[in-house]
Amino acid sequence: MNILGNKIGFFIDGSGILAESISLSQSNSLANNRFIGTNSTNYFAPQGPQKIDVSINYLLNLATDPVFKTLSAYKTNFNNVPSSLNIGGITGLFYLNNYSFRIEPNSPVFISSSYTNYNNITGYLTGIQYDLVGDINDRIATSCSTFFSGSAGRLDDIFSVSYNVQLNWKPQYKIGSKMPYGMNLLSVDETIEIETNIFNDIDFYGNTVNEILSGYNNLILAPPISNPLAAYQIFDLSQSVVQSISTPIANSSFIRNKYSFTKSY
């Protein structure tokens, strides 16, 4: 049966997602065991878990994005509750691995995220189409409505932003079972890179965002116009530390500073 991509609906925790692309892959960890006295393959045995990975690239709808809420829970209390994914009829419980985006002038915000399932998936691909209801134009995050804010007000001298969060999971297994009985969230590592014309040096012991950007420590993704249905997404960077600064110089371009900040939970 042939199914067009525009007939596939994608849902995270029951919320429809404006996905541009989705990748679903399954893998095992079979290893080739060889024995003394022979060059042939004797036995393939599993050396690790079986996994199902999902990668998604989607347009950020501030009114319905469930991933940001999940990410906030992971960062604040190390919540280890998985998300329910439905990919055109294929369903399962998945753990968020990565969440990232890049913001450049005059462009919408696309999110790239990835998930892993260590148990099982059910169902099969069917033509379940998700029809958008109502006007979404006032709920989509864009670079035009993205800004940094803080005690000094609003900072406008930002030319690009890259944001990435990596979640590090460890499944727990018992002898006699292929499926994990539990999941531990070991760490959450956050990195943000900004391009600006603000120039500051860093010292040996590190500087915070507050010190480099003079109090502007909140990255805010807002709807293009006031809309009570679209929640603002606020990333608090106040405890992030400068990891590196680079200053590319070329004849035909303005000089910008690129700062990389990091924070771990």
C-alpha positions as semicolon CSV with decimal commas, in nm:
position;residue;x (nm);y (nm);z (nm)
1;M;0,000;0,000;0,000
2;N;0,139;0,341;-0,099
3;I;0,079;0,627;0,146
4;L;0,167;0,989;0,072
5;G;0,341;1,190;0,343
6;N;0,061;1,448;0,344
7;K;-0,175;1,175;0,463
8;I;0,025;1,105;0,778
9;G;-0,071;1,265;1,108
10;F;0,186;1,312;1,384
11;F;0,095;1,361;1,751
12;I;0,296;1,408;2,071
13;D;0,094;1,349;2,389
14;G;-0,223;1,399;2,187
15;S;-0,121;1,735;2,032
16;G;-0,094;1,759;1,652
17;I;0,250;1,869;1,531
18;L;0,328;2,067;1,212
19;A;0,605;1,827;1,109
20;E;0,812;1,902;0,800
21;S;0,990;1,566;0,814
22;I;0,993;1,254;1,035
23;S;1,236;0,964;1,045
24;L;1,159;0,633;1,220
25;S;1,435;0,375;1,254
26;Q;1,484;0,048;1,444
27;S;1,819;-0,104;1,542
28;N;1,969;-0,381;1,754
29;S;2,319;-0,432;1,891
30;L;2,421;-0,766;1,745
31;A;2,792;-0,841;1,763
32;N;2,987;-1,094;1,558
33;N;3,152;-1,350;1,788
34;R;3,452;-1,537;1,644
35;F;3,629;-1,831;1,800
36;I;3,987;-1,956;1,795
37;G;4,064;-2,181;1,501
38;T;3,814;-2,039;1,252
39;N;3,775;-1,725;1,042
40;S;3,406;-1,770;0,978
41;T;3,123;-1,609;1,168
42;N;3,008;-1,847;1,437
43;Y;2,748;-1,664;1,638
44;F;2,572;-1,328;1,644
45;A;2,465;-1,219;1,992
46;P;2,304;-0,902;2,127
47;Q;2,547;-0,673;2,308
48;G;2,305;-0,396;2,396
49;P;1,942;-0,288;2,385
50;Q;1,709;-0,287;2,090
51;K;1,603;0,071;2,013
52;I;1,352;0,259;1,806
53;D;1,460;0,615;1,721
54;V;1,244;0,899;1,593
55;S;1,379;1,228;1,453
56;I;1,144;1,518;1,385
57;N;1,172;1,857;1,220
58;Y;0,863;2,071;1,284
59;L;0,732;2,425;1,278
60;L;0,697;2,572;1,628
61;N;0,333;2,643;1,713
62;L;0,345;2,830;2,044
63;A;-0,016;2,741;2,123
64;T;0,022;2,364;2,105
65;D;0,390;2,263;2,134
66;P;0,403;1,986;2,399
67;V;0,778;1,928;2,377
68;F;0,872;2,255;2,547
69;K;0,650;2,163;2,846
70;T;0,812;1,820;2,867
71;L;1,158;1,975;2,844
72;S;1,079;2,217;3,130
73;A;0,972;1,924;3,351
74;Y;1,293;1,736;3,275
75;K;1,508;2,037;3,363
76;T;1,329;2,133;3,685
77;N;1,266;1,797;3,854
78;F;1,434;1,531;3,634
79;N;1,095;1,388;3,545
80;N;1,142;1,047;3,381
81;V;0,791;1,014;3,237
82;P;0,802;0,929;2,863
83;S;0,600;1,098;2,589
84;S;0,334;0,924;2,384
85;L;0,406;0,945;2,009
86;N;0,165;0,861;1,729
87;I;0,322;0,855;1,382
88;G;0,048;0,787;1,132
89;G;-0,090;0,500;1,342
90;I;0,240;0,373;1,488
91;T;0,231;0,442;1,863
92;G;0,465;0,398;2,159
93;L;0,622;0,561;2,464
94;F;0,939;0,753;2,380
95;Y;1,206;0,942;2,578
96;L;1,322;1,283;2,455
97;N;1,693;1,287;2,365
98;N;1,747;1,621;2,197
99;Y;1,570;1,953;2,135
100;S;1,726;2,226;1,920
101;F;1,652;2,521;1,696
102;R;1,828;2,800;1,508
103;I;1,685;3,149;1,467
104;E;1,795;3,373;1,182
105;P;1,649;3,702;1,052
106;N;1,318;3,691;0,864
107;S;1,245;3,322;0,918
108;P;1,005;3,100;1,113
109;V;1,136;2,882;1,396
110;F;1,176;2,512;1,319
111;I;1,243;2,264;1,599
112;S;1,457;1,954;1,556
113;S;1,408;1,687;1,821
114;S;1,477;1,317;1,865
115;Y;1,326;1,041;2,076
116;T;1,413;0,681;2,170
117;N;1,185;0,390;2,256
118;Y;1,339;0,094;2,445
119;N;1,025;-0,115;2,476
120;N;0,792;-0,167;2,187
121;I;0,578;0,009;1,932
122;T;0,235;-0,097;1,816
123;G;0,023;-0,034;1,509
124;Y;0,121;0,033;1,149
125;L;0,124;0,327;0,908
126;T;-0,222;0,436;0,799
127;G;-0,353;0,744;0,623
128;I;-0,454;0,937;0,934
129;Q;-0,449;1,299;0,822
130;Y;-0,431;1,588;1,068
131;D;-0,629;1,885;0,941
132;L;-0,539;2,223;1,087
133;V;-0,829;2,403;1,249
134;G;-0,841;2,781;1,248
135;D;-0,576;3,038;1,166
136;I;-0,229;2,946;1,297
137;N;-0,041;3,248;1,160
138;D;-0,063;3,435;1,491
139;R;0,073;3,135;1,686
140;I;0,387;3,048;1,489
141;A;0,718;3,157;1,642
142;T;0,935;3,367;1,409
143;S;1,262;3,555;1,431
144;C;1,066;3,881;1,408
145;S;0,909;3,820;1,750
146;T;1,215;3,667;1,923
147;F;1,420;3,875;2,164
148;F;1,638;3,881;2,475
149;S;1,508;4,056;2,785
150;G;1,618;4,120;3,143
151;S;1,648;4,381;3,412
152;A;1,773;4,631;3,153
153;G;1,468;4,583;2,929
154;R;1,496;4,440;2,580
155;L;1,813;4,365;2,384
156;D;1,791;4,403;2,007
157;D;2,156;4,362;1,897
158;I;2,127;3,987;1,832
159;F;2,170;3,855;1,477
160;S;2,129;3,479;1,520
161;V;2,063;3,226;1,796
162;S;2,128;2,851;1,814
163;Y;1,983;2,652;2,102
164;N;2,039;2,286;2,193
165;V;1,946;2,062;2,486
166;Q;2,081;1,708;2,520
167;L;1,921;1,460;2,762
168;N;2,129;1,162;2,873
169;W;1,929;0,851;2,968
170;K;2,034;0,516;3,115
171;P;1,793;0,222;3,085
172;Q;1,793;-0,030;3,371
173;Y;1,770;-0,403;3,292
174;K;1,720;-0,727;3,484
175;I;1,856;-1,067;3,385
176;G;1,595;-1,261;3,192
177;S;1,429;-0,960;3,031
178;K;1,492;-0,778;2,703
179;M;1,294;-0,474;2,814
180;P;1,416;-0,217;3,070
181;Y;1,229;-0,203;3,399
182;G;1,318;0,163;3,454
183;M;1,487;0,470;3,309
184;N;1,727;0,710;3,480
185;L;1,782;1,063;3,354
186;L;2,151;1,121;3,426
187;S;2,190;1,480;3,307
188;V;2,045;1,761;3,097
189;D;2,304;1,972;2,911
190;E;2,200;2,302;2,757
191;T;2,400;2,504;2,503
192;I;2,316;2,834;2,337
193;E;2,516;3,028;2,078
194;I;2,443;3,389;1,991
195;E;2,584;3,623;1,729
196;T;2,600;3,986;1,838
197;N;2,800;4,307;1,805
198;I;2,856;4,316;2,182
199;F;3,225;4,264;2,260
200;N;3,345;4,142;2,602
201;D;3,640;3,938;2,722
202;I;3,609;3,625;2,934
203;D;3,818;3,553;3,242
204;F;3,984;3,235;3,361
205;Y;3,702;3,134;3,596
206;G;3,423;3,190;3,346
207;N;3,152;3,451;3,299
208;T;2,775;3,423;3,314
209;V;2,527;3,551;3,059
210;N;2,445;3,835;3,301
211;E;2,805;3,956;3,294
212;I;2,848;3,934;2,918
213;L;2,506;4,071;2,815
214;S;2,466;4,313;3,109
215;G;2,153;4,161;3,260
216;Y;1,980;4,031;2,948
217;N;1,936;3,667;3,046
218;N;1,598;3,553;2,905
219;L;1,553;3,429;2,550
220;I;1,185;3,478;2,465
221;L;0,999;3,320;2,174
222;A;0,673;3,508;2,130
223;P;0,384;3,504;1,881
224;P;0,412;3,766;1,603
225;I;0,103;3,944;1,739
226;S;-0,065;3,939;2,078
227;N;-0,255;3,613;2,110
228;P;-0,379;3,476;2,444
229;L;-0,391;3,124;2,297
230;A;-0,018;3,123;2,221
231;A;0,203;3,093;2,528
232;Y;0,543;3,260;2,533
233;Q;0,839;3,024;2,556
234;I;1,098;3,166;2,797
235;F;1,447;3,016;2,828
236;D;1,618;3,132;3,149
237;L;1,992;3,157;3,079
238;S;2,092;3,340;3,397
239;Q;2,315;3,056;3,528
240;S;2,470;2,973;3,191
241;V;2,847;3,014;3,166
242;V;3,049;3,135;2,867
243;Q;3,229;2,843;2,707
244;S;3,391;3,019;2,412
245;I;3,399;3,338;2,205
246;S;3,493;3,362;1,839
247;T;3,523;3,670;1,619
248;P;3,536;3,593;1,245
249;I;3,674;3,882;1,035
250;A;3,626;3,910;0,659
251;N;3,651;4,197;0,408
252;S;3,290;4,193;0,292
253;S;3,100;4,142;0,617
254;F;3,037;4,315;0,948
255;I;3,237;4,194;1,246
256;R;3,028;3,994;1,491
257;N;3,108;3,813;1,813
258;K;2,985;3,457;1,854
259;Y;2,934;3,351;2,214
260;S;2,874;2,994;2,327
261;F;2,708;2,950;2,668
262;T;2,651;2,623;2,851
263;K;2,450;2,504;3,150
264;S;2,397;2,163;3,309
265;Y;2,114;2,035;3,525
